[in-house]
């Protein structure tokens, strides 16, 4: 029987340095990156998603970025299938798959083998539920989920309206709780999970610097060009961090300074949500403080894992 793939996993909050570490380890160990970032899947959205640059992609092959247009939907089930295929392909070529990113759903779906409900999006129902959340508040929508699927409600943060809507959508479309349909069948990968962290003040400084750098690199122009291509502000892709706020600026709803402040504030909120997924107490993850990381020692540890398991 063929040995199951060994997969190096690098997780952690946004701006902590996951891509840079993946490049260091991938170059040293003959690896290839498989992105686990729900925003980097979109074409034409490079700056605001902090997508690996052309130089970084030349330094380390990256899979599952730039795979759909901003007006297309990539479901979790589709991502899971594509990631499994990429892992198998990289491993079959004698290279180390490196699953890297901060989207907890993507990472968990791949590693835990979630049985993701293949329920297509219902735009009308989603709009109805979104309007309900805006009218009554996200807590009210979460209580509606608690009534039909308390297990899912316990797992999903009430502030994550998109996930709450998806769980309600699956229930409305199938009559079955999403938690029941998501029973896992782990793929059997042998994994080493590396988590990167740092003090919140230091991380928030990095976030602020990254946002300022995005502005200098042309984030406003990127959003303007997306609209000129015909991608409307109402698209889910355009509601992501950075794009929503710059869209508000371009429509005259806020000043540029206000938009930048909103991006920084909401990115910090995203960090808190990511730590809810990747908990420092999770014994499956080996956590390293990015500021104190000995990359040579870590590289030796990963090499032992890649060679001996």
Secondary structure, 3 states (H helix, E strand, C coil): CCCCCEEEEEEECCCCCHHHHHHHHHHHHCEEEEECCCCCCECCCCCCCCCCCHHHHHHCCEECCCCECCCCCCCHHHHHHHHHHHHHHHHHCCCEEEEECCCHHHHHHHHHCCCCCCCCCCHHHHHHHHHHHHHHCHHHHHHHHHHHCHHHHHHCCCCCHHHHHHHHHHHHHHCCCHHHHCCCCCCCCEEEEEEEECCHHHHHHHHHHHHHHHHHHCHHHHHHHHHHCCCCCCCHHHHCCCHHHHHHHHCCCCCHHHHHHHHHHHHHHHHHHHHHHCCCCCCCEEEEEHHHCCHHHHHHHHHHHHHHC
